[in-house]
Amino acid sequence: MRRSLFGFIIGALTGLLVSLAADYDLFPTWTGRVGDLFHIPGGARSPVAIVAVDAEALQQYGRPDEWSPEQYAALFQRAYEARARVVALDFPLSPSVEGALSATLPNGLMIWPAIGVGTPSLQDGWITFPYLLRPTSEAKIIGHINLLPDPDGVLRRFPLWIRSGTEAVPALAWRAAALYLQAAIPPPTNSPFRWAGFTLTPDRGGQVQIRYPARPGSVPMYSLRTFLEGDLPPETLTGRILFVGVTAGEGAEVYRTPVGEMTGVEVQAQVATALLAGSVLTPASFSLTALIILAASIGSGMAVARIRPLILLAVILVTIFGSILALTVAGISQGQKIDPFYPLVGMVLTSFVAGLWRSHDERQRRARLALLLQGRASPRLIARLVETPDGERLLNTDVRFVVALFADVRGFVRLTEGQDPRMVREAASHHLSCFTDAVMESGGIVTKYVGDMVAAIFNAPLPMDRPVDQALRAAQDGLKRLEKLWRERPSMMRMPMGVGVHAGTAVVGLLGSSQHPEYDAIGDTVNIAARLSTYAPAGEIYVTEAVVASAGKEWAFEPLGVVQVRGRYEPVLAYRLRMEG
């Protein structure tokens, strides 16, 4: 519970900070780059075509700003003959040409280009230019041709209007789509509005983001020469919107888009296509974005702070990661732009911070547990307690089923009589260490040393599958270690030991002074094991009926009959464990 709470707090705080960063759009470049990875193509089938002023046309007809009125008249006459509905020019014209041409074709409308000049600025939610170059005749329908890449140079959005002073001009592609649909263009606004059956939601710069097609070139493109010479099949351009623009030479502006490079006229055609198909993304509301960020952050924080093992943690984090991506794809498919960048940042930051906290917390817990159990439990057992979410609570006082093991030196007083105390201390230390190591290796805990006796318990604080078998292995291993010690150090004083083992309930936990508690076990189960060890001859293991009943089939016992242990009214039915070999 404690870990979950800290993970929740870390995730909530990190999520709030990342949500604020998302609200202020602090990392637009990274947001755009990550969003490009999830660009879902929009509809590309629409009545839009491009007439390209390519290298061949430039060589044959010259640059558009140098064309004569007669050349423009020929262009519009050919569009009239092809029965095009709208013709939109994607390059500025000279005033002399503008005044010499008619604004309206018999079968449709011509859109004249306007362009903002100077450094644009964001004022009151709109893109404002110092100057606006536009046709001189007020009767002409105009649309601006400005395209503004994001700070990283990628063109993802286009401005619905640009302004200069009090005058606002709609985008060329938007004007063309509106004329084709005969839908009115509303006055500038920075609020969502309905247009042509779907919602347009300008961002703070008055721009909207479209869904480009899967690849450049998805809109039909025809060379200006082919168009003017009438080499196109009949009905090819009937009822279409024609965008005329430069695709080669110095006049061609090339932009990077989420799906590749495109010239300016191609982008205009793609914008019109998206507007006609309704393939425009609506930015997700701040509340939805913040909710996704908080959910990802809190989920990651709680998982990292609590979940073990690492494989399960990895599965959960991958699930959260996948959920963010799935929400992003589902939102874009429905026309809603959900930026995955900030939720992913919240997830990563929370995981990192929660991981640092968990590492620090585990070091502290390991230090506390090591202080309590150092030299009495194996490092493996301490590590398992650390990794267990409520491991320290398992040390609290409780009634548990345990297997108690006591190993006692036979004839300690007689062996040490007249001996150098230093030699006695050294010998006792080595002999008790044999049983200490055996207990720790078998997963038990040494609870105390009482003079020449070592006490241990199994099945606490962590439960064991077969605690009786583990205790018997520890007893047997301890006696074998004694024999090995005697062989390796024949000059050392020998202290033969007898072992007693009993199973039952006992009070286990941190006992003693609150300033200096020790993990111990008390109760009748412990007393019986202690008394039984004093009856066991050197090199023998005495056990009770409870141990025999719970032991595995690999153990063999010989009944000893009833033993009246000191301090108890009721006798104990004892057995001797047959040693291996």
Secondary structure, DSSP 8 states (H G I E B T S, - for coil): -HHHHHHHHHHHHHHHHHHHHHHTT--HHHHHHHHHTT-------SSEEEEEE-HHHHHHH--GGG--HHHHHHHHHHHHHTT-SEEEE-S---HHHHHHS-SEETTEEEEEEEEEES--EEETTEEE-SEEE--S-TTS-EEE------TTSB--EEESEEEETTEEEEBHHHHHHHHHHT-------SS-EEETTEEE---TTSEEEE---SSTT-S-EEEHHHHHTT-S-TTSSTT-EEEEEE-SSTT--EEEETTEEEEHHHHHHHHHHHHHHT-EEEE--HHHHHHHHHHHHHHHHHHHHH--SHHHHHHHHHHHHHHHHHHHHHHHHTTEE--SHHHHHHHHHHHHHHHHHHHHHHHHHHHHHHHHHTTTS-HHHHHHHHHSTTTGGGGS-EEEEEEEEEEEETTHHHHHTT--HHHHHHHHHHHHHHHHHHHHHTT-EEEEEETTEEEEEES-SS--S-HHHHHHHHHHHHHHHHHHHHHH-TTS----EEEEEEEEEEEEEEES-SSS-EEEEESHHHHHHHHHHHHS-TT-EEEEHHHHHHS-TT--EEEEEEE--TT-SS-EEEEEE----
